[in-house]
Amino acid sequence: MTLLDENSLNMSGYSIKEIYIGMKKSVSKTLTENDVYTYAGLIGDINPVHVNAEYAKTTRFGERIVHGMLTASFFSTLVGMLIPGADAIYLAQTCKFLLPVKFGDTITATGEVTKVIPEKRIAYMRTTVVNQRGELVIDGEATVMATKPID
C-alpha cells in the first residue's frame, strides 16, 4: 500500500503564502475487505451492505460496498499531509456521493486549491475521488487553514 510518495510529502507544511490557486495533490489506495472491516469495527457502522456478502447480493448494488465516509476520509490525508500539511486546521468539508466504491477498487483522492484568502490563512479546495476507471465517485469542497508561520 502506497498512499504518499516521498516527493509529495512536506512534513513542515505550507504557509498560506506558499499555497496557490491550482496547487494540486493526490493520494491513491486500493480498498480491501480488511480496510472495510477495520473501519466498520472502529466506528461501529456494521450495516450489512458493507459487511455481509449474502445480504449485499440482495441490494441494488449486488455486492458489498465500501463505506462512503471511509472513501471520503482520504480528504483528511490530503489536508493533514499535503495541502496545507503539518499544522493544518480542517474547517469544513462537503461531499456528494455519486457512485459506490466496491471492494478491490483503487481510489484516487485529489485536492486542488480554488481560492486563497491570505489575510485569514484560509484556502478552499475542490476535493474529488475517482476510481480506477476514472469515474467520479465523490465530489466536494474543503475549507482549510494554513497555520504554519509566514517567514
Secondary structure, DSSP 8 states (H G I E B T S, - for coil): --S--TTT--TT---GGG--TT-EEEEEEE--HHHHHHHHHHH----HHHH-HHHHHTSTTSS-B--HHHHHTHHHHIIIIISS-TTEEEEEEEEEE-S--BTT-EEEEEEEEEEEEGGGTEEEEEEEEE-TT--EEEEEEEEEEE-S---
